[in-house]
Amino acid sequence: MPCSRASESTAFLEPGGIGAALISAARERASSMGYERMTLLTFANVPWNAPYYRRLGFDDLHDPGPDLQQFREHEVALGLDAYGERVAMFCDLSSTAS
């Protein structure tokens, strides 16, 4: 039976839902590969973007460094800023609680 968009979104955002499981798996994999932190770029004020990642343990990254800044410049070139403020975020993998 197909899911409606509302139920798909709800399943992704619920604590312990699909989204949290995917982030947890990515954190575990990155940690097992020796990475010390995970970074991302997302919309700052969309409830299922930055606020959601904050609930999963991500913090704002005020100095993204040259590699992430290059991705950010690419986002600007693509016009993503027209849709809302963007933010760089990170989570420390040494504090990964799975």
C-alpha positions, 0 to 999 in steps of 0.5 A: 500500500503506498504511503501519503506524503504526510505519512512519509514526512512524519515517518522520516521526522519522528524520533526513532524514525527513518531519518534518525536511523539514516543519520545514526547509520551515517554517523556510525559508518563515518566514525568506524572509518576514522572520521572525527566529525560529520558536516552538512549544509541545509536550510536554516529555518525549515523545520525538517532541516536545521532544527531537525538536525539540531535535535539529532545532535548537530550544531551550527558551524560558523567557520566551515573551512575551505572544503565546505565553503567550496560546496557553499559557493556551489549552492550560491551559484545554483541559486539555493539562497533564493529559497532561504537562508543556508547554514553549515552544521556539524556533529562531533563523532566522538560523542555519537550515541547510537 
